[in-house]
Amino acid sequence: MTKQLANRGVPAAPVWKGRKKVKAKFVLLCDGSRSMAAYTDQFLQFAYAMTECTRHVEVFLFSTKLKRVTSQLKKGRGGQLPVLTVFENEWGGGTRIGESLCSFVQQYGSQMLRKETVIMVVSDGLDSGNIVNLPWAMKEMKQRTSAVIWLNPLLNITGYQPEARGMKAALPYIDVFSEAQNPESFQKLSRTITIRR
């Protein structure tokens, strides 16, 4: 899959390292709020390429609400990212990370949170909602999956510290905390990840 993604000119898919090959399933959760607007298209292109290369991937967007967009992404043709009209009313607004991730666990956890699952969250951690349940959602994902990856584009900024309350609440449950600014960020990530056993 990594080779296929690279041939499409998009970030390479992660190469999971471990004692034996694992047929990983991916769940991608992307923050579509105003503060993430400059980075969302790059991640969606990555997510779209993954849907082209494997059927073991689910993609969600969240801002004030959680939206499952896997089927819409799969409608793309010839490497062209489709228009995601399902999210147009919430796109570019505030962010309720805690509520959105709780919704994911409650609605899709029994189906998607498995030992072979890799969770990938793309967000700057700026939460305008109630984060009281964010630690619970993160703990559930960590305990029930192989890896929880959080990609934060702000990590590329010199002197950045994860002081946002949403980011601080999520950190104890993250296996890999990395930047997500450009294709090189994803390629760097793919060389460093090891799935938990």
mmCIF file of the C-alpha atoms, coordinates in Angstrom:
data_MODEL
# 
_entry.id   MODEL 
# 
loop_
_atom_site.group_PDB 
_atom_site.id 
_atom_site.type_symbol 
_atom_site.label_atom_id 
_atom_site.label_alt_id 
_atom_site.label_comp_id 
_atom_site.label_asym_id 
_atom_site.label_entity_id 
_atom_site.label_seq_id 
_atom_site.pdbx_PDB_ins_code 
_atom_site.Cartn_x 
_atom_site.Cartn_y 
_atom_site.Cartn_z 
_atom_site.occupancy 
_atom_site.B_iso_or_equiv 
_atom_site.pdbx_formal_charge 
_atom_site.auth_seq_id 
_atom_site.auth_comp_id 
_atom_site.auth_asym_id 
_atom_site.auth_atom_id 
_atom_site.pdbx_PDB_model_num 
ATOM 1   C CA . MET A 1 1   ? 0.000   0.000   0.000   1.00 0.00 ? 1   MET A CA 1 
ATOM 2   C CA . THR A 1 2   ? 2.843   2.375   0.746   1.00 0.00 ? 2   THR A CA 1 
ATOM 3   C CA . LYS A 1 3   ? 4.124   2.065   -2.824  1.00 0.00 ? 3   LYS A CA 1 
ATOM 4   C CA . GLN A 1 4   ? 0.682   2.676   -4.285  1.00 0.00 ? 4   GLN A CA 1 
ATOM 5   C CA . LEU A 1 5   ? 0.214   5.844   -2.264  1.00 0.00 ? 5   LEU A CA 1 
ATOM 6   C CA . ALA A 1 6   ? 3.625   7.146   -3.203  1.00 0.00 ? 6   ALA A CA 1 
ATOM 7   C CA . ASN A 1 7   ? 2.848   6.615   -6.883  1.00 0.00 ? 7   ASN A CA 1 
ATOM 8   C CA . ARG A 1 8   ? -0.180  8.860   -6.548  1.00 0.00 ? 8   ARG A CA 1 
ATOM 9   C CA . GLY A 1 9   ? 1.977   11.691  -5.321  1.00 0.00 ? 9   GLY A CA 1 
ATOM 10  C CA . VAL A 1 10  ? 0.471   11.790  -1.836  1.00 0.00 ? 10  VAL A CA 1 
ATOM 11  C CA . PRO A 1 11  ? 1.978   11.005  1.573   1.00 0.00 ? 11  PRO A CA 1 
ATOM 12  C CA . ALA A 1 12  ? 3.053   7.421   2.056   1.00 0.00 ? 12  ALA A CA 1 
ATOM 13  C CA . ALA A 1 13  ? 0.903   5.223   4.253   1.00 0.00 ? 13  ALA A CA 1 
ATOM 14  C CA . PRO A 1 14  ? 2.482   4.220   7.564   1.00 0.00 ? 14  PRO A CA 1 
ATOM 15  C CA . VAL A 1 15  ? 4.679   1.125   7.522   1.00 0.00 ? 15  VAL A CA 1 
ATOM 16  C CA . TRP A 1 16  ? 3.795   -0.658  10.741  1.00 0.00 ? 16  TRP A CA 1 
ATOM 17  C CA . LYS A 1 17  ? 6.727   -2.339  12.456  1.00 0.00 ? 17  LYS A CA 1 
ATOM 18  C CA . GLY A 1 18  ? 6.400   -5.322  14.761  1.00 0.00 ? 18  GLY A CA 1 
ATOM 19  C CA . ARG A 1 19  ? 7.416   -8.934  15.347  1.00 0.00 ? 19  ARG A CA 1 
ATOM 20  C CA . LYS A 1 20  ? 5.168   -10.131 12.538  1.00 0.00 ? 20  LYS A CA 1 
ATOM 21  C CA . LYS A 1 21  ? 3.064   -8.623  9.800   1.00 0.00 ? 21  LYS A CA 1 
ATOM 22  C CA . VAL A 1 22  ? -0.282  -7.262  10.948  1.00 0.00 ? 22  VAL A CA 1 
ATOM 23  C CA . LYS A 1 23  ? -3.221  -6.651  8.641   1.00 0.00 ? 23  LYS A CA 1 
ATOM 24  C CA . ALA A 1 24  ? -4.021  -3.306  10.189  1.00 0.00 ? 24  ALA A CA 1 
ATOM 25  C CA . LYS A 1 25  ? -7.357  -1.552  9.961   1.00 0.00 ? 25  LYS A CA 1 
ATOM 26  C CA . PHE A 1 26  ? -7.293  2.217   10.013  1.00 0.00 ? 26  PHE A CA 1 
ATOM 27  C CA . VAL A 1 27  ? -9.676  4.754   11.526  1.00 0.00 ? 27  VAL A CA 1 
ATOM 28  C CA . LEU A 1 28  ? -8.846  8.340   10.566  1.00 0.00 ? 28  LEU A CA 1 
ATOM 29  C CA . LEU A 1 29  ? -10.451 11.187  12.529  1.00 0.00 ? 29  LEU A CA 1 
ATOM 30  C CA . CYS A 1 30  ? -9.818  14.656  11.119  1.00 0.00 ? 30  CYS A CA 1 
ATOM 31  C CA . ASP A 1 31  ? -10.527 17.998  12.783  1.00 0.00 ? 31  ASP A CA 1 
ATOM 32  C CA . GLY A 1 32  ? -12.329 20.196  10.239  1.00 0.00 ? 32  GLY A CA 1 
ATOM 33  C CA . SER A 1 33  ? -12.549 23.326  12.380  1.00 0.00 ? 33  SER A CA 1 
ATOM 34  C CA . ARG A 1 34  ? -11.480 26.845  11.453  1.00 0.00 ? 34  ARG A CA 1 
ATOM 35  C CA . SER A 1 35  ? -8.098  26.564  13.164  1.00 0.00 ? 35  SER A CA 1 
ATOM 36  C CA . MET A 1 36  ? -7.262  23.471  11.093  1.00 0.00 ? 36  MET A CA 1 
ATOM 37  C CA . ALA A 1 37  ? -8.416  24.845  7.733   1.00 0.00 ? 37  ALA A CA 1 
ATOM 38  C CA . ALA A 1 38  ? -4.884  25.223  6.350   1.00 0.00 ? 38  ALA A CA 1 
ATOM 39  C CA . TYR A 1 39  ? -4.103  21.531  6.913   1.00 0.00 ? 39  TYR A CA 1 
ATOM 40  C CA . THR A 1 40  ? -7.354  19.671  6.313   1.00 0.00 ? 40  THR A CA 1 
ATOM 41  C CA . ASP A 1 41  ? -7.053  19.290  2.531   1.00 0.00 ? 41  ASP A CA 1 
ATOM 42  C CA . GLN A 1 42  ? -3.643  17.623  2.850   1.00 0.00 ? 42  GLN A CA 1 
ATOM 43  C CA . PHE A 1 43  ? -4.956  15.087  5.335   1.00 0.00 ? 43  PHE A CA 1 
ATOM 44  C CA . LEU A 1 44  ? -8.063  14.391  3.264   1.00 0.00 ? 44  LEU A CA 1 
ATOM 45  C CA . GLN A 1 45  ? -5.892  13.699  0.230   1.00 0.00 ? 45  GLN A CA 1 
ATOM 46  C CA . PHE A 1 46  ? -3.953  11.211  2.352   1.00 0.00 ? 46  PHE A CA 1 
ATOM 47  C CA . ALA A 1 47  ? -7.195  9.656   3.601   1.00 0.00 ? 47  ALA A CA 1 
ATOM 48  C CA . TYR A 1 48  ? -8.604  9.466   0.078   1.00 0.00 ? 48  TYR A CA 1 
ATOM 49  C CA . ALA A 1 49  ? -5.488  7.704   -1.199  1.00 0.00 ? 49  ALA A CA 1 
ATOM 50  C CA . MET A 1 50  ? -5.816  5.150   1.587   1.00 0.00 ? 50  MET A CA 1 
ATOM 51  C CA . THR A 1 51  ? -9.430  4.399   0.626   1.00 0.00 ? 51  THR A CA 1 
ATOM 52  C CA . GLU A 1 52  ? -8.177  3.794   -2.914  1.00 0.00 ? 52  GLU A CA 1 
ATOM 53  C CA . CYS A 1 53  ? -5.570  1.295   -1.738  1.00 0.00 ? 53  CYS A CA 1 
ATOM 54  C CA . THR A 1 54  ? -7.335  -0.648  1.008   1.00 0.00 ? 54  THR A CA 1 
ATOM 55  C CA . ARG A 1 55  ? -10.875 -1.369  2.050   1.00 0.00 ? 55  ARG A CA 1 
ATOM 56  C CA . HIS A 1 56  ? -9.764  -1.589  5.704   1.00 0.00 ? 56  HIS A CA 1 
ATOM 57  C CA . VAL A 1 57  ? -10.084 2.129   6.414   1.00 0.00 ? 57  VAL A CA 1 
ATOM 58  C CA . GLU A 1 58  ? -12.786 4.374   7.857   1.00 0.00 ? 58  GLU A CA 1 
ATOM 59  C CA . VAL A 1 59  ? -12.649 8.166   7.695   1.00 0.00 ? 59  VAL A CA 1 
ATOM 60  C CA . PHE A 1 60  ? -14.454 10.664  9.926   1.00 0.00 ? 60  PHE A CA 1 
ATOM 61  C CA . LEU A 1 61  ? -14.496 14.452  10.051  1.00 0.00 ? 61  LEU A CA 1 
ATOM 62  C CA . PHE A 1 62  ? -15.439 16.410  13.133  1.00 0.00 ? 62  PHE A CA 1 
ATOM 63  C CA . SER A 1 63  ? -15.973 20.004  14.141  1.00 0.00 ? 63  SER A CA 1 
ATOM 64  C CA . THR A 1 64  ? -19.052 20.515  16.280  1.00 0.00 ? 64  THR A CA 1 
ATOM 65  C CA . LYS A 1 65  ? -20.349 17.094  15.192  1.00 0.00 ? 65  LYS A CA 1 
ATOM 66  C CA . LEU A 1 66  ? -18.876 13.818  13.990  1.00 0.00 ? 66  LEU A CA 1 
ATOM 67  C CA . LYS A 1 67  ? -19.429 12.809  10.357  1.00 0.00 ? 67  LYS A CA 1 
ATOM 68  C CA . ARG A 1 68  ? -18.522 9.518   8.710   1.00 0.00 ? 68  ARG A CA 1 
ATOM 69  C CA . VAL A 1 69  ? -17.260 10.300  5.194   1.00 0.00 ? 69  VAL A CA 1 
ATOM 70  C CA . THR A 1 70  ? -15.731 7.002   4.052   1.00 0.00 ? 70  THR A CA 1 
ATOM 71  C CA . SER A 1 71  ? -18.351 6.361   1.382   1.00 0.00 ? 71  SER A CA 1 
ATOM 72  C CA . GLN A 1 72  ? -18.051 9.900   -0.001  1.00 0.00 ? 72  GLN A CA 1 
ATOM 73  C CA . LEU A 1 73  ? -14.281 9.648   -0.269  1.00 0.00 ? 73  LEU A CA 1 
ATOM 74  C CA . LYS A 1 74  ? -14.610 6.390   -2.179  1.00 0.00 ? 74  LYS A CA 1 
ATOM 75  C CA . LYS A 1 75  ? -16.653 8.192   -4.844  1.00 0.00 ? 75  LYS A CA 1 
ATOM 76  C CA . GLY A 1 76  ? -13.530 9.978   -6.085  1.00 0.00 ? 76  GLY A CA 1 
ATOM 77  C CA . ARG A 1 77  ? -12.208 9.042   -9.517  1.00 0.00 ? 77  ARG A CA 1 
ATOM 78  C CA . GLY A 1 78  ? -8.774  9.190   -11.092 1.00 0.00 ? 78  GLY A CA 1 
ATOM 79  C CA . GLY A 1 79  ? -7.026  10.456  -7.990  1.00 0.00 ? 79  GLY A CA 1 
ATOM 80  C CA . GLN A 1 80  ? -9.395  13.425  -7.638  1.00 0.00 ? 80  GLN A CA 1 
ATOM 81  C CA . LEU A 1 81  ? -10.636 14.190  -4.123  1.00 0.00 ? 81  LEU A CA 1 
ATOM 82  C CA . PRO A 1 82  ? -14.474 14.326  -4.134  1.00 0.00 ? 82  PRO A CA 1 
ATOM 83  C CA . VAL A 1 83  ? -16.458 17.226  -2.679  1.00 0.00 ? 83  VAL A CA 1 
ATOM 84  C CA . LEU A 1 84  ? -17.563 16.407  0.875   1.00 0.00 ? 84  LEU A CA 1 
ATOM 85  C CA . THR A 1 85  ? -20.989 18.061  0.938   1.00 0.00 ? 85  THR A CA 1 
ATOM 86  C CA . VAL A 1 86  ? -22.077 16.084  4.010   1.00 0.00 ? 86  VAL A CA 1 
ATOM 87  C CA . PHE A 1 87  ? -19.955 18.347  6.206   1.00 0.00 ? 87  PHE A CA 1 
ATOM 88  C CA . GLU A 1 88  ? -20.661 21.743  4.651   1.00 0.00 ? 88  GLU A CA 1 
ATOM 89  C CA . ASN A 1 89  ? -22.773 23.182  7.496   1.00 0.00 ? 89  ASN A CA 1 
ATOM 90  C CA . GLU A 1 90  ? -20.166 22.529  10.200  1.00 0.00 ? 90  GLU A CA 1 
ATOM 91  C CA . TRP A 1 91  ? -16.983 22.998  8.157   1.00 0.00 ? 91  TRP A CA 1 
ATOM 92  C CA . GLY A 1 92  ? -14.647 25.727  9.397   1.00 0.00 ? 92  GLY A CA 1 
ATOM 93  C CA . GLY A 1 93  ? -16.469 26.387  12.677  1.00 0.00 ? 93  GLY A CA 1 
ATOM 94  C CA . GLY A 1 94  ? -15.541 25.651  16.275  1.00 0.00 ? 94  GLY A CA 1 
ATOM 95  C CA . THR A 1 95  ? -14.319 22.322  17.603  1.00 0.00 ? 95  THR A CA 1 
ATOM 96  C CA . ARG A 1 96  ? -15.803 19.907  20.111  1.00 0.00 ? 96  ARG A CA 1 
ATOM 97  C CA . ILE A 1 97  ? -13.107 17.272  20.200  1.00 0.00 ? 97  ILE A CA 1 
ATOM 98  C CA . GLY A 1 98  ? -14.208 15.573  23.397  1.00 0.00 ? 98  GLY A CA 1 
ATOM 99  C CA . GLU A 1 99  ? -17.833 15.296  22.339  1.00 0.00 ? 99  GLU A CA 1 
ATOM 100 C CA . SER A 1 100 ? -16.895 14.132  18.840  1.00 0.00 ? 100 SER A CA 1 
ATOM 101 C CA . LEU A 1 101 ? -14.533 11.395  20.000  1.00 0.00 ? 101 LEU A CA 1 
ATOM 102 C CA . CYS A 1 102 ? -17.063 10.251  22.600  1.00 0.00 ? 102 CYS A CA 1 
ATOM 103 C CA . SER A 1 103 ? -19.650 10.013  19.819  1.00 0.00 ? 103 SER A CA 1 
ATOM 104 C CA . PHE A 1 104 ? -17.239 7.896   17.798  1.00 0.00 ? 104 PHE A CA 1 
ATOM 105 C CA . VAL A 1 105 ? -16.601 5.464   20.669  1.00 0.00 ? 105 VAL A CA 1 
ATOM 106 C CA . GLN A 1 106 ? -20.280 5.194   21.559  1.00 0.00 ? 106 GLN A CA 1 
ATOM 107 C CA . GLN A 1 107 ? -21.601 4.835   18.002  1.00 0.00 ? 107 GLN A CA 1 
ATOM 108 C CA . TYR A 1 108 ? -18.818 2.887   16.314  1.00 0.00 ? 108 TYR A CA 1 
ATOM 109 C CA . GLY A 1 109 ? -16.659 1.442   19.090  1.00 0.00 ? 109 GLY A CA 1 
ATOM 110 C CA . SER A 1 110 ? -18.126 -2.057  19.091  1.00 0.00 ? 110 SER A CA 1 
ATOM 111 C CA . GLN A 1 111 ? -17.608 -2.276  15.341  1.00 0.00 ? 111 GLN A CA 1 
ATOM 112 C CA . MET A 1 112 ? -14.282 -0.501  14.808  1.00 0.00 ? 112 MET A CA 1 
ATOM 113 C CA . LEU A 1 113 ? -12.227 -0.600  18.006  1.00 0.00 ? 113 LEU A CA 1 
ATOM 114 C CA . ARG A 1 114 ? -10.278 -3.842  17.587  1.00 0.00 ? 114 ARG A CA 1 
ATOM 115 C CA . LYS A 1 115 ? -6.781  -5.033  18.431  1.00 0.00 ? 115 LYS A CA 1 
ATOM 116 C CA . GLU A 1 116 ? -5.809  -4.730  14.769  1.00 0.00 ? 116 GLU A CA 1 
ATOM 117 C CA . THR A 1 117 ? -7.121  -1.155  14.535  1.00 0.00 ? 117 THR A CA 1 
ATOM 118 C CA . VAL A 1 118 ? -4.871  1.891   14.291  1.00 0.00 ? 118 VAL A CA 1 
ATOM 119 C CA . ILE A 1 119 ? -6.517  5.180   15.309  1.00 0.00 ? 119 ILE A CA 1 
ATOM 120 C CA . MET A 1 120 ? -5.179  8.341   13.699  1.00 0.00 ? 120 MET A CA 1 
ATOM 121 C CA . VAL A 1 121 ? -6.436  11.726  14.949  1.00 0.00 ? 121 VAL A CA 1 
ATOM 122 C CA . VAL A 1 122 ? -5.456  14.933  13.148  1.00 0.00 ? 122 VAL A CA 1 
ATOM 123 C CA . SER A 1 123 ? -6.103  17.997  15.324  1.00 0.00 ? 123 SER A CA 1 
ATOM 124 C CA . ASP A 1 124 ? -4.425  20.960  16.997  1.00 0.00 ? 124 ASP A CA 1 
ATOM 125 C CA . GLY A 1 125 ? -6.221  20.112  20.249  1.00 0.00 ? 125 GLY A CA 1 
ATOM 126 C CA . LEU A 1 126 ? -8.092  23.420  20.448  1.00 0.00 ? 126 LEU A CA 1 
ATOM 127 C CA . ASP A 1 127 ? -11.431 22.389  21.940  1.00 0.00 ? 127 ASP A CA 1 
ATOM 128 C CA . SER A 1 128 ? -14.215 24.949  22.324  1.00 0.00 ? 128 SER A CA 1 
ATOM 129 C CA . GLY A 1 129 ? -16.587 22.469  23.945  1.00 0.00 ? 129 GLY A CA 1 
ATOM 130 C CA . ASN A 1 130 ? -16.749 20.415  27.128  1.00 0.00 ? 130 ASN A CA 1 
ATOM 131 C CA . ILE A 1 131 ? -13.683 18.172  27.402  1.00 0.00 ? 131 ILE A CA 1 
ATOM 132 C CA . VAL A 1 132 ? -14.769 16.331  30.545  1.00 0.00 ? 132 VAL A CA 1 
ATOM 133 C CA . ASN A 1 133 ? -15.313 13.095  28.578  1.00 0.00 ? 133 ASN A CA 1 
ATOM 134 C CA . LEU A 1 134 ? -12.255 13.396  26.320  1.00 0.00 ? 134 LEU A CA 1 
ATOM 135 C CA . PRO A 1 135 ? -9.979  11.348  28.638  1.00 0.00 ? 135 PRO A CA 1 
ATOM 136 C CA . TRP A 1 136 ? -12.601 8.576   28.718  1.00 0.00 ? 136 TRP A CA 1 
ATOM 137 C CA . ALA A 1 137 ? -12.812 8.434   24.919  1.00 0.00 ? 137 ALA A CA 1 
ATOM 138 C CA . MET A 1 138 ? -9.034  8.448   24.541  1.00 0.00 ? 138 MET A CA 1 
ATOM 139 C CA . LYS A 1 139 ? -8.620  5.716   27.167  1.00 0.00 ? 139 LYS A CA 1 
ATOM 140 C CA . GLU A 1 140 ? -11.200 3.532   25.428  1.00 0.00 ? 140 GLU A CA 1 
ATOM 141 C CA . MET A 1 141 ? -9.428  3.906   22.089  1.00 0.00 ? 141 MET A CA 1 
ATOM 142 C CA . LYS A 1 142 ? -6.007  3.200   23.593  1.00 0.00 ? 142 LYS A CA 1 
ATOM 143 C CA . GLN A 1 143 ? -7.119  0.089   25.489  1.00 0.00 ? 143 GLN A CA 1 
ATOM 144 C CA . ARG A 1 144 ? -9.072  -1.435  22.619  1.00 0.00 ? 144 ARG A CA 1 
ATOM 145 C CA . THR A 1 145 ? -6.752  -0.812  19.642  1.00 0.00 ? 145 THR A CA 1 
ATOM 146 C CA . SER A 1 146 ? -3.176  -1.403  18.496  1.00 0.00 ? 146 SER A CA 1 
ATOM 147 C CA . ALA A 1 147 ? -2.074  2.233   18.356  1.00 0.00 ? 147 ALA A CA 1 
ATOM 148 C CA . VAL A 1 148 ? -3.386  5.752   18.883  1.00 0.00 ? 148 VAL A CA 1 
ATOM 149 C CA . ILE A 1 149 ? -1.613  8.345   16.765  1.00 0.00 ? 149 ILE A CA 1 
ATOM 150 C CA . TRP A 1 150 ? -2.222  12.078  17.107  1.00 0.00 ? 150 TRP A CA 1 
ATOM 151 C CA . LEU A 1 151 ? -0.983  14.348  14.340  1.00 0.00 ? 151 LEU A CA 1 
ATOM 152 C CA . ASN A 1 152 ? -0.762  18.018  15.329  1.00 0.00 ? 152 ASN A CA 1 
ATOM 153 C CA . PRO A 1 153 ? 0.459   20.517  12.690  1.00 0.00 ? 153 PRO A CA 1 
ATOM 154 C CA . LEU A 1 154 ? 1.453   22.982  15.419  1.00 0.00 ? 154 LEU A CA 1 
ATOM 155 C CA . LEU A 1 155 ? 4.331   20.702  16.417  1.00 0.00 ? 155 LEU A CA 1 
ATOM 156 C CA . ASN A 1 156 ? 6.207   22.129  13.455  1.00 0.00 ? 156 ASN A CA 1 
ATOM 157 C CA . ILE A 1 157 ? 6.263   25.576  15.103  1.00 0.00 ? 157 ILE A CA 1 
ATOM 158 C CA . THR A 1 158 ? 9.440   26.349  17.042  1.00 0.00 ? 158 THR A CA 1 
ATOM 159 C CA . GLY A 1 159 ? 8.734   26.619  20.757  1.00 0.00 ? 159 GLY A CA 1 
ATOM 160 C CA . TYR A 1 160 ? 5.274   25.075  20.553  1.00 0.00 ? 160 TYR A CA 1 
ATOM 161 C CA . GLN A 1 161 ? 4.042   23.471  23.764  1.00 0.00 ? 161 GLN A CA 1 
ATOM 162 C CA . PRO A 1 162 ? 0.812   21.411  23.927  1.00 0.00 ? 162 PRO A CA 1 
ATOM 163 C CA . GLU A 1 163 ? -0.931  23.697  26.406  1.00 0.00 ? 163 GLU A CA 1 
ATOM 164 C CA . ALA A 1 164 ? -4.422  23.655  24.841  1.00 0.00 ? 164 ALA A CA 1 
ATOM 165 C CA . ARG A 1 165 ? -6.760  21.932  27.296  1.00 0.00 ? 165 ARG A CA 1 
ATOM 166 C CA . GLY A 1 166 ? -7.954  19.386  24.755  1.00 0.00 ? 166 GLY A CA 1 
ATOM 167 C CA . MET A 1 167 ? -4.414  18.488  23.795  1.00 0.00 ? 167 MET A CA 1 
ATOM 168 C CA . LYS A 1 168 ? -3.281  18.179  27.410  1.00 0.00 ? 168 LYS A CA 1 
ATOM 169 C CA . ALA A 1 169 ? -6.227  15.916  28.219  1.00 0.00 ? 169 ALA A CA 1 
ATOM 170 C CA . ALA A 1 170 ? -5.452  13.610  25.291  1.00 0.00 ? 170 ALA A CA 1 
ATOM 171 C CA . LEU A 1 171 ? -1.666  13.327  25.673  1.00 0.00 ? 171 LEU A CA 1 
ATOM 172 C CA . PRO A 1 172 ? -1.531  10.540  28.317  1.00 0.00 ? 172 PRO A CA 1 
ATOM 173 C CA . TYR A 1 173 ? -3.328  8.182   25.937  1.00 0.00 ? 173 TYR A CA 1 
ATOM 174 C CA . ILE A 1 174 ? -1.313  8.827   22.765  1.00 0.00 ? 174 ILE A CA 1 
ATOM 175 C CA . ASP A 1 175 ? 1.246   6.318   21.463  1.00 0.00 ? 175 ASP A CA 1 
ATOM 176 C CA . VAL A 1 176 ? 2.675   8.586   18.766  1.00 0.00 ? 176 VAL A CA 1 
ATOM 177 C CA . PHE A 1 177 ? 2.514   12.405  18.863  1.00 0.00 ? 177 PHE A CA 1 
ATOM 178 C CA . SER A 1 178 ? 3.774   13.873  15.605  1.00 0.00 ? 178 SER A CA 1 
ATOM 179 C CA . GLU A 1 179 ? 3.461   16.825  13.244  1.00 0.00 ? 179 GLU A CA 1 
ATOM 180 C CA . ALA A 1 180 ? 1.141   16.745  10.224  1.00 0.00 ? 180 ALA A CA 1 
ATOM 181 C CA . GLN A 1 181 ? 1.965   19.724  8.057   1.00 0.00 ? 181 GLN A CA 1 
ATOM 182 C CA . ASN A 1 182 ? 2.922   18.294  4.667   1.00 0.00 ? 182 ASN A CA 1 
ATOM 183 C CA . PRO A 1 183 ? 3.672   15.020  2.810   1.00 0.00 ? 183 PRO A CA 1 
ATOM 184 C CA . GLU A 1 184 ? 7.086   14.818  4.461   1.00 0.00 ? 184 GLU A CA 1 
ATOM 185 C CA . SER A 1 185 ? 5.383   14.738  7.864   1.00 0.00 ? 185 SER A CA 1 
ATOM 186 C CA . PHE A 1 186 ? 3.453   11.597  6.929   1.00 0.00 ? 186 PHE A CA 1 
ATOM 187 C CA . GLN A 1 187 ? 6.526   9.967   5.409   1.00 0.00 ? 187 GLN A CA 1 
ATOM 188 C CA . LYS A 1 188 ? 8.526   10.662  8.575   1.00 0.00 ? 188 LYS A CA 1 
ATOM 189 C CA . LEU A 1 189 ? 5.720   9.172   10.653  1.00 0.00 ? 189 LEU A CA 1 
ATOM 190 C CA . SER A 1 190 ? 5.652   5.990   8.572   1.00 0.00 ? 190 SER A CA 1 
ATOM 191 C CA . ARG A 1 191 ? 9.287   5.271   9.466   1.00 0.00 ? 191 ARG A CA 1 
ATOM 192 C CA . THR A 1 192 ? 8.854   5.519   13.226  1.00 0.00 ? 192 THR A CA 1 
ATOM 193 C CA . ILE A 1 193 ? 5.655   3.743   14.260  1.00 0.00 ? 193 ILE A CA 1 
ATOM 194 C CA . THR A 1 194 ? 5.558   0.447   16.104  1.00 0.00 ? 194 THR A CA 1 
ATOM 195 C CA . ILE A 1 195 ? 2.242   -1.214  16.878  1.00 0.00 ? 195 ILE A CA 1 
ATOM 196 C CA . ARG A 1 196 ? 1.597   -2.104  20.521  1.00 0.00 ? 196 ARG A CA 1 
ATOM 197 C CA . ARG A 1 197 ? 1.307   -5.830  21.308  1.00 0.00 ? 197 ARG A CA 1 
# 
